[in-house]
Amino acid sequence: MSKDSLSIGLAFKQAPPESVDAGSAFSLAIVPTWPKGAVSADARYVLCAGERMLDSGAVPGAAEDGSIALSLRAPEEVGEHRLSLMVTSAKPD
């Protein structure tokens, strides 16, 4: 495996929900743009609020239109949060 970084472009299929109850599950769909050489089969996601990881797991398989539905969990604290979604994937040598 190569340790070089490639950028995986992510776009929302639809706008994410404007509000979510604290600690509750919510869903969103992303459309990734996999760079040449990236392996989507073993991709993983991480949802963070600042430096704190809220949720992570394997990226599910894509729908026919290429979108990927994710079920995530909101932060436990009530208030406005800026969340980051990162997707990682292995790149073959």
N, C-alpha and C positions, 0 to 999 in steps of 0.2 A: 504494500500500500504506500502511496505517496503522501507526504505530509503537506504538499502544496495546497494553498487555499484557492478555491474557485467560488465565485459569487453565484448563488442560486436565487434568481429573481422570484419574488412572491407578489402576487396580486390577489386582492379579494374578489371572489366571484360576485358577491353582493356585499354591500356595506355591513360591517359588524353591528351588533345591537348597540343602540345608544346608551342603554342602561341595563345593568344586570344586578340582581340581588346579591348582597355580600355572601361569599362562600358557595353560591349556587353554580350549577353546571350551565354552560351555554355552548352553542354550536356556531361554527363559521366554516365557510368553504374558501379554500385558497386555490389558485392556479399557479403552480410553480413553472419556471422556465429552467429546465435542467441544462447546465452547460455540457458541452461535448466531453465525454469521458466520465461524467458523474454517474453513479449507480443509484437509481431511485429505489431499487428493491429493498435495501437495508437502511433507508433514510430514517432519521429520528428528528423529533421536534422538541423544543424547550420553550416554555412560556415564562417570562420573567417580569417582575415589577422591580425596576432598578436592578440591583445586584441579587435580589432574592428570587430563587426559582420557585414558581407556583405549580407547574405541571410539566410533565415530560412523557415521552413514549415513542413508540414506533409510528411512523407515518403510514396511515392505511392506504390501500390501493386506490388508484384513481378511477373516477367514473368515466363513462364513454367520452365525455366532453373534456377530459383531462383535469377536472377539478377534484380536489381532495377535501372531504368533510372531516372536520376535527371537532371532537367534544372536549371542551376545556373546563376548568374550574376557576371562578373569579376569586380575587383576594377575599379573605375573611373580614377585613376591616371595611367599614362603611366610608365612602368618600370617593373622590375622583382619583383614578389611577392611570398612569401611562404604562402600557404593557408592551413588551417586545416579544415577537415570535421569531425564533431562529430555527432553521432547518439545516441539518448536517447530513452529509452523505459520503460514502467511501468512493475513492477514485482508484480504479485499478492501476497497477504499475504500467 
